[in-house]
Amino acid sequence: MITHYSIQEITPYINWLYFFHAWDMNGKPKEAKQALRADAEALLKEWEGHYFTHATFDLFPANSDGDDLIIADIRIPMLRQQKAQQDGTPNLSLADFVRPKAQGIADRVGIFATSVDAALPAAYAKDDYLRMLSQVLADRLAEGTAEKMHEYVRRVYWGYAPNEQLTMEETHTEAYQGIRPAVGYPSLPDTSVNFLLNQLLPFKSVGIQLTETGMMNPHASVSGLMFAHPQSRYFDLGRIGDDQITDYAKRRGIPADRIRKFLKQL
């Protein structure tokens, strides 16, 4: 499914905390933050009706097989936390949140990609401040689009949370059931996973092209997986040891040195 959104539709989903973090505004005076946000909101109003954001998403039959996900007919190896947890909780892999293949019952996993019009940040190439402001805002719009899209998936498209009623603050603190781990983020750090997701859900439908390392153009793009398991949660893989990289490279069918290159793209 492909959906296009106006700037006005996505603005309420912008997480301003991360916007200020990108500008290194932690600890700065409240007045400075207010002035920066005022400039950002003026740009958003200027963009309304001229630029749009885009999302493509779908649900696929899926199962886990060890630390691998099998989505439709494509095997996507996952990584697992290696450092022992102090509270004794198990080390996690995203594969843990999908029904094992051995049970003989298909589960489901969502795939998504969101982006903004590629021309948006380029419009301010000659003004350093506006260029940076537009790029950070574009990144937030891509994330906000993923947030709004995920809300629709939970409530309607997948429909496992039809009665969900969250404030925007609760949405930003991820108080909903299920998770939406993005490629390049702590639990899914291998950018080359995008090549596999792109086979199932062509990113070009929303104007995204992949580089040789799986990074996305335009930069203001987000891709990843969606899980509905009630106990699914976000986590950080932490350090990935050489032994796991060797095993992961073997499961991916890619040389270990190349896997290391993909993992260093952040």
C-alpha positions, -999 to +999 in steps of 0.1 A: +000+000+000+012+035-009+000+066+010+009+103+004+006+129+032+005+166+033+029+185+056+000+196+077-010+159+083+024+150+096+033+181+116+015+168+148+036+136+146+070+155+147+090+146+178+105+180+187+127+164+213+148+147+186+146+179+165+163+198+193+188+169+199+199+172+163+207+208+169+225+200+201+201+222+221+202+202+253+208+226+281+203+257+259+180+285+271+142+280+266+141+311+245+167+297+220+146+266+216+115+286+210+131+308+184+145+277+165+111+260+166+094+292+154+117+292+124+110+255+118+072+260+120+074+289+096+092+265+071+065+239+076+038+264+067+058+275+037+060+239+025+023+231+029+008+224-005+041+223-023+058+193-007+046+159+005+057+129+024+052+093+013+049+058+028+048+023+014+040-006+036+025-041+036+021-073+057+038-106+048+035-142+060+065-148+083+082-172+107+114-174+126+140-201+121+166-198+148+179-162+145+166-158+110+133-143+098+117-159+068+094-133+053+074-145+023+101-166+006+131-145+017+154-154+046+166-124+065+192-132+092+190-112+124+216-104+151+213-112+188+225-094+219+257-110+232+264-092+265+249-110+295+220-090+310+225-080+346+189-088+356+191-122+340+167-115+311+175-133+279+195-118+251+172-106+224+169-109+186+141-095+165+134-131+154+122-138+190+090-118+182+078-141+154+062-175+156+089-203+150+086-222+117+087-255+136+052-247+149+038-250+114+016-219+117+024-187+097+028-154+116+029-120+100+055-092+098+051-057+083+076-039+061+076-002+055+095+027+040+088+064+043+103+095+026+098+131+017+100+149-016+137+148-026+136+184-038+127+197-003+162+202+013+178+210-020+156+241-023+178+258+004+213+248-009+226+284-009+217+293+027+236+272+053+211+278+081+180+271+061+197+241+044+204+225+078+170+235+092+153+220+062+173+188+064+166+182+101+130+190+095+129+166+065+143+139+087+117+145+114+089+145+087+101+111+074+101+098+110+067+114+116+053+098+085+065+064+098+047+072+131+014+081+114+016+052+091+023+028+120-007+041+139-029+034+109-014-001+105-020-009+142-056+004+143-068-005+108-046-022+083-033-049+105-060-040+130-045-057+161-052-026+182-085-012+169-094+005+202-060+022+207-064+058+219-031+074+227-021+110+232+008+122+210+031+122+240+022+085+246+028+078+209+062+094+210+071+074+241+060+042+222+032+033+246+015+012+219+016-025+213+042-037+189+074-022+176+087-006+144+125-011+144+142+008+116+171-003+095+203+013+108+190+015+144+203-003+175+184-036+170+188-037+132+221-020+124+230-037+091+221-012+063+223-040+037+190-054+051+174-028+029+184-048-002+163-077+011+133-055+022+134-038-012+128-072-029+096-076-010+084-039-010+100-019-038+112+014-023+112+032-056+074+035-053+081+063-028+112+077-046+138+059-025+170+047-041+197+025-024+234+031-024+259+003-027+259-001+011+221+000+014+218+036+026+188+055+013+184+085-010+169+109-002+186+110+032+152+119+048+139+083+045+131+055+070+127+018+064+122-012+086+100-039+101+068-040+121+060-065+148+027-070+167+038-094+194+026-080+228+060-086+244+080-071+216+101-042+226+130-020+214+165-030+224+201-022+217+223-050+204+254-035+220+288-047+209+287-073+181+316-097+185+338-112+158+322-146+163+287-134+157+298-113+127+314-145+112+282-165+118+260-137+106+281-133+074+278-170+067+240-168+071+238-138+048+262-154+023+283-122+023+320-119+033+326-108+069+346-078+058+317-066+037+293-071+066+316-050+088+314-022+062+275-023+063+276-022+101+298+009+101+275+031+080+258+050+109 
